[in-house]
Each structure stands twice: as structure tokens, then as C-alpha cells.
């Protein structure tokens, strides 16, 4: 290995032909969320588990959730980003608002 000096800056430079720059590593890619969200939920009126089914009518921009046991039904407006869990949470919020 030989050293030579740069006359303009007076710094010693490495003149080894085998020297390499350190490679920069890219950060690992972020993991995407896996798994599907539920479409069946617990009814807030009769407390049966997985008795409420959500139907998303995208053409009408309406989400409908209905219980198969007590036949309770709720409709809410949805957007193209809405998921069935959003319809269920709107129903729970409406029930809590009615109780107060």
C-alpha cells in the first residue's frame, strides 16, 4: 500500500488499487399488513358472537349490518375506503349516542 499526497489540500490519499468504498445498505422493506379483517361481529343488543353480517353496497355508498339472531339492522353511508369494521364501529357509536 502506498500513500501519496494531494498537493492542493496536503492530505494523504490512499492509492491502493484494491481499496473500495463502503457500500451503503438500504433499509429493509416495511412489512405490509397481512390477514383480512372480520366481516362478522358480536351484536350489541343480543350479545351473540359472530351473528352480525356486514354487506357493503358500493354502488349505493351504503353499509348495512344486520343481526341474524335478533334481526336488528343498521345502515350507514360509506366511502370507497370504508371497510366492514368501519360500519360496525359506526353502529356501536350510534348505540352509545342513543344511550346517553
N, CA and C of each residue as an Amber inpcrd file, in Angstrom:
protein
   300
   0.8460000  -1.1600000   0.0000000   0.0000000   0.0000000   0.0000000
   0.8960000   1.2290000   0.0000000   0.6060000   2.1440000  -0.8620000
   1.4070000   3.3530000  -0.9600000   0.5400000   4.5590000  -0.6570000
   1.1640000   5.5340000  -0.0700000   0.4770000   6.7880000   0.1990000
   1.0560000   7.8580000  -0.7120000   0.2200000   8.7010000  -1.2100000
   0.6920000   9.8600000  -1.9520000  -0.0330000  11.0740000  -1.4040000
   0.4940000  12.2230000  -1.6200000  -0.1200000  13.4270000  -1.0660000
  -0.7590000  14.2430000  -2.1650000  -1.8660000  14.8440000  -1.8220000
  -2.5460000  15.7530000  -2.7300000  -1.9430000  17.1290000  -2.4990000
  -1.4010000  17.7070000  -3.5180000  -0.6980000  18.9720000  -3.3590000
  -1.6310000  20.1370000  -3.0720000  -2.8820000  20.0600000  -3.4850000
  -3.7900000  21.1870000  -3.2720000  -4.3250000  21.2260000  -1.8530000
  -4.4950000  20.0800000  -1.2230000  -5.0640000  20.0650000   0.1250000
  -4.1080000  19.5330000   1.1740000  -2.9430000  19.0400000   0.7830000
  -1.9560000  18.4810000   1.7060000  -2.5220000  17.3260000   2.5300000
  -3.3360000  16.5050000   1.9430000  -3.8890000  15.3440000   2.6270000
  -3.2990000  14.0880000   2.0120000  -3.1320000  13.1000000   2.8290000
  -2.6140000  11.8330000   2.3360000  -3.7630000  11.0510000   1.7170000
  -3.5670000  10.5600000   0.5210000  -4.5810000   9.7810000  -0.1770000
  -4.1310000   8.3350000  -0.2700000  -5.0610000   7.4550000  -0.1970000
  -4.7820000   6.0350000  -0.3080000  -4.7560000   5.6880000  -1.7860000
  -3.6350000   5.1730000  -2.2490000  -3.5240000   4.8680000  -3.6720000
  -3.4970000   3.3700000  -3.9160000  -4.1310000   2.6100000  -3.0680000
  -4.1990000   1.1680000  -3.2400000  -5.2660000   0.8590000  -4.2830000
  -4.9450000   0.1270000  -5.3340000  -5.9540000  -0.1610000  -6.3650000
  -7.0520000  -1.1090000  -5.8860000  -6.8520000  -1.8030000  -4.7650000
  -7.8510000  -2.7410000  -4.2680000  -8.8110000  -2.1030000  -3.2610000
  -8.5790000  -0.8570000  -2.9280000  -9.4330000  -0.1930000  -1.9410000
 -10.7970000   0.0980000  -2.5540000 -11.8290000  -0.0870000  -1.7460000
 -13.2060000   0.1640000  -2.2030000 -13.9030000   1.0710000  -1.2130000
 -14.9100000   1.7060000  -1.6980000 -15.7440000   2.4970000  -0.8030000
 -16.6830000   1.5620000  -0.0550000 -17.0850000   1.9920000   1.1250000
 -18.0560000   1.1990000   1.8690000 -19.4020000   1.2930000   1.1790000
 -20.0310000   0.1760000   1.0380000 -21.3530000   0.1890000   0.4130000
 -22.4000000   0.5620000   1.4520000 -23.3520000   1.3540000   1.0400000
 -24.4390000   1.7410000   1.9380000 -25.5600000   0.7330000   1.7920000
 -26.0260000   0.2440000   2.9070000 -27.1220000  -0.7210000   2.8730000
 -28.4470000   0.0030000   2.8510000 -29.3510000  -0.5230000   2.0850000
 -30.7090000   0.0090000   2.0750000 -31.4520000  -0.5350000   3.2880000
 -32.3500000   0.2590000   3.8610000 -33.1300000  -0.2740000   4.9830000
 -34.0530000  -1.3850000   4.4860000 -34.3480000  -2.3560000   5.3360000
 -35.2270000  -3.4480000   4.9010000 -36.6180000  -2.9090000   4.5750000
 -37.3020000  -3.5140000   3.6190000 -38.6400000  -3.0300000   3.2630000
 -39.6250000  -3.2350000   4.4050000 -40.5660000  -2.3130000   4.5140000
 -41.5710000  -2.4060000   5.5660000 -42.5370000  -3.5370000   5.2530000
 -42.9270000  -4.2490000   6.2980000 -43.8530000  -5.3580000   6.1090000
 -45.2710000  -4.8260000   5.9840000 -45.9830000  -5.3520000   5.0390000
 -47.3720000  -4.9600000   4.8530000 -48.2570000  -5.7590000   5.8000000
 -49.4060000  -5.1690000   6.1120000 -50.3400000  -5.8470000   6.9950000
 -50.8950000  -7.0820000   6.2850000 -50.8210000  -8.1990000   6.9560000
 -51.3390000  -9.4270000   6.3720000 -52.6040000  -9.8350000   7.1040000
 -53.4150000 -10.5890000   6.4410000 -54.6540000 -11.0530000   7.0490000
 -55.8180000 -10.1510000   6.7030000 -56.9860000 -10.7300000   6.6800000
 -58.1940000  -9.9820000   6.3590000 -58.8970000  -9.5530000   7.6310000
 -59.6330000  -8.4670000   7.5320000 -60.4230000  -8.0060000   8.6620000
 -61.7180000  -8.8040000   8.7280000 -62.3170000  -8.8520000   9.9170000
 -63.5480000  -9.6140000  10.1170000 -64.7220000  -8.9610000   9.3950000
 -65.6890000  -9.7960000   9.0010000 -66.9510000  -9.3010000   8.4470000
 -68.1230000  -9.7290000   9.3200000 -67.8690000 -10.5280000  10.3440000
 -68.9080000 -10.9420000  11.2850000 -68.5220000 -10.4390000  12.6670000
 -69.5220000  -9.8590000  13.3620000 -69.2390000  -9.2070000  14.6270000
 -70.2520000  -9.6210000  15.6850000 -69.9680000  -9.2420000  16.9320000
 -70.8600000  -9.5010000  18.0590000 -71.9630000  -8.4550000  18.0750000
 -73.1860000  -8.8980000  18.2560000 -74.3300000  -7.9850000  18.2800000
 -74.3560000  -7.2300000  19.6090000 -74.5090000  -5.8960000  19.5840000
 -74.5660000  -5.1430000  20.8450000 -75.9010000  -5.2960000  21.5760000
 -76.9230000  -5.8330000  20.9120000 -78.2390000  -5.9780000  21.5380000
 -78.4270000  -7.3570000  22.1640000 -78.1240000  -8.4220000  21.4180000
 -78.3370000  -9.7730000  21.9500000 -77.0370000 -10.4440000  22.4060000
 -75.8900000  -9.8410000  22.1600000 -74.5670000 -10.3210000  22.5780000
 -74.1820000 -11.6890000  22.0230000 -74.7600000 -12.0880000  20.8980000
 -74.3260000 -13.3170000  20.2440000 -73.0700000 -13.0060000  19.4290000
 -72.0750000 -13.8870000  19.5420000 -70.8350000 -13.6730000  18.8120000
 -71.0000000 -14.0830000  17.3560000 -70.4290000 -13.3100000  16.4830000
 -70.4210000 -13.5460000  15.0340000 -71.8210000 -13.7420000  14.4690000
 -72.7720000 -12.9810000  14.9760000 -74.1380000 -13.0760000  14.4570000
 -74.4770000 -11.9040000  13.5470000 -73.6410000 -10.8830000  13.5060000
 -73.8970000  -9.7040000  12.6760000 -73.0580000  -9.7700000  11.4130000
 -73.7280000  -9.7330000  10.2690000 -73.0550000  -9.7370000   8.9770000
 -73.1090000  -8.3430000   8.3780000 -72.0280000  -7.9520000   7.7200000
 -71.9420000  -6.6390000   7.0870000 -71.9860000  -6.8220000   5.5790000
 -72.8400000  -6.0420000   4.9320000 -72.9000000  -6.0220000   3.4700000
 -72.5290000  -4.6210000   3.0150000 -71.5650000  -4.5500000   2.1180000
 -71.1060000  -3.2710000   1.5970000 -71.6990000  -3.0810000   0.2000000
 -72.6310000  -2.1520000   0.0690000 -73.2060000  -1.8330000  -1.2350000
 -72.4790000  -0.6120000  -1.7770000 -71.4250000  -0.8700000  -2.5150000
 -70.5690000   0.2120000  -3.0100000 -71.2790000   1.0720000  -4.0510000
 -72.2010000   0.4880000  -4.8050000 -72.9020000   1.2790000  -5.8230000
 -73.8180000   2.3110000  -5.1880000 -74.3780000   1.9790000  -4.0260000
 -75.2760000   2.9070000  -3.3210000 -74.5510000   3.6800000  -2.2200000
 -73.2590000   3.3930000  -2.0220000 -72.4700000   4.0070000  -0.9440000
 -73.1260000   3.8020000   0.4180000 -73.5520000   2.5620000   0.6630000
 -74.2440000   2.2290000   1.9040000 -73.6560000   0.9490000   2.4880000
 -73.4340000   0.9790000   3.7960000 -73.0300000  -0.2200000   4.5130000
 -74.1800000  -0.6710000   5.3900000 -74.5460000  -1.9560000   5.3030000
 -75.6800000  -2.4930000   6.0560000 -75.1660000  -3.6150000   6.9450000
 -75.4630000  -3.5060000   8.2340000 -75.1080000  -4.5600000   9.1780000
 -76.3970000  -5.0630000   9.8080000 -76.5560000  -6.3870000   9.8450000
 -77.7840000  -6.9610000  10.3990000 -77.4350000  -8.1900000  11.2310000
 -78.1910000  -8.3550000  12.3150000 -78.0110000  -9.4940000  13.2090000
 -78.9400000 -10.6180000  12.7540000 -78.4140000 -11.8250000  12.6680000
 -79.2270000 -12.9600000  12.2380000 -80.0410000 -13.5460000  13.3850000
 -79.7710000 -13.1620000  14.6320000 -80.4860000 -13.7040000  15.7860000
 -81.6530000 -12.7990000  16.1710000 -81.3620000 -11.5190000  16.4370000
 -82.4210000 -10.6070000  16.8990000 -82.9730000  -9.7300000  15.7700000
 -82.4680000  -9.8910000  14.5570000 -82.9310000  -9.1960000  13.3530000
 -82.7940000  -7.6740000  13.4360000 -81.8850000  -7.1940000  14.2600000
 -81.5920000  -5.7610000  14.3380000 -80.7760000  -5.3700000  13.1050000
 -81.0210000  -4.1740000  12.5730000 -80.3570000  -3.7390000  11.3480000
 -79.9270000  -2.2890000  11.4790000 -78.7990000  -1.9500000  10.8260000
 -78.2750000  -0.5870000  10.8510000 -77.6640000  -0.2760000   9.4950000
 -77.9100000   0.9390000   9.0080000 -77.3330000   1.3980000   7.7430000
 -76.5260000   2.6560000   7.9970000 -75.4320000   2.7870000   7.2600000
 -74.5990000   3.9760000   7.3690000 -73.9840000   4.2890000   6.0110000
 -73.7470000   5.5490000   5.7170000 -73.0670000   5.8840000   4.4530000
 -71.5910000   5.4840000   4.5160000 -71.0590000   5.0400000   3.3880000
 -69.6620000   4.6110000   3.3200000 -68.9710000   5.3310000   2.1740000
 -67.6510000   5.2610000   2.1790000 -66.8370000   5.7710000   1.0820000
 -66.0960000   4.5990000   0.4510000 -65.3020000   4.8930000  -0.5500000
 -64.5740000   3.8170000  -1.2090000 -63.4630000   3.2470000  -0.3170000
 -63.1030000   3.9640000   0.7410000 -62.0780000   3.4840000   1.6750000
 -62.6530000   2.6830000   2.8340000 -63.9640000   2.6850000   3.0000000
 -64.5960000   2.0480000   4.1590000 -64.4640000   0.5340000   4.1080000
 -64.3380000  -0.0480000   5.2870000 -64.2670000  -1.4970000   5.4630000
 -65.4270000  -1.9220000   6.3610000 -65.7400000  -3.2290000   6.4310000
 -66.8360000  -3.6840000   7.2990000 -66.6680000  -3.2930000   8.7670000
 -65.4440000  -3.2410000   9.2520000 -65.2280000  -2.8580000  10.6480000
 -65.6210000  -1.3960000  10.8710000 -65.5460000  -0.5610000   9.8430000
 -65.9720000   0.8340000   9.9630000 -67.4820000   0.9290000  10.1390000
 -68.2240000   0.0800000   9.4380000 -69.6830000   0.0570000   9.5750000
 -70.0560000  -0.3920000  10.9870000 -69.3620000  -1.4170000  11.4850000
 -69.6290000  -1.9030000  12.8430000 -69.3120000  -0.8310000  13.8820000
 -68.2140000  -0.1330000  13.7230000 -67.8620000   0.9010000  14.7040000
 -68.8390000   2.0680000  14.6520000 -69.3600000   2.3970000  13.4610000
 -70.4020000   3.4280000  13.3690000 -71.6610000   2.9860000  14.1080000
 -71.9990000   1.7050000  14.0210000 -73.1760000   1.1760000  14.7040000
 -72.9930000   1.2520000  16.2200000 -71.8250000   0.8600000  16.6940000
 -71.5400000   0.9210000  18.1310000 -71.5900000   2.3700000  18.6150000
 -71.0290000   3.2970000  17.8340000 -71.0640000   4.7150000  18.2090000
 -72.4910000   5.2440000  18.2560000 -73.3330000   4.8170000  17.3010000
 -74.7350000   5.2500000  17.2860000 -75.4900000   4.6820000  18.4880000
 -75.1840000   3.4520000  18.8800000 -75.8240000   2.8540000  20.0620000
 -75.4230000   3.6010000  21.3290000 -74.1550000   3.9520000  21.4450000
 -73.6920000   4.6890000  22.6210000 -74.2880000   6.0910000  22.6680000
 -74.4440000   6.7220000  21.5090000 -75.0440000   8.0570000  21.4670000
 -76.5170000   8.0040000  21.8500000 -77.2130000   6.9220000  21.4650000
 -78.6300000   6.7860000  21.8040000 -78.8150000   6.5040000  23.2970000
 -77.8370000   5.8470000  23.9220000 -77.9360000   5.5320000  25.3470000
 -77.6700000   6.7400000  26.2390000 -77.0690000   7.7700000  25.7050000
 -76.7500000   8.9430000  26.5460000 -77.7800000  10.0040000  26.4780000
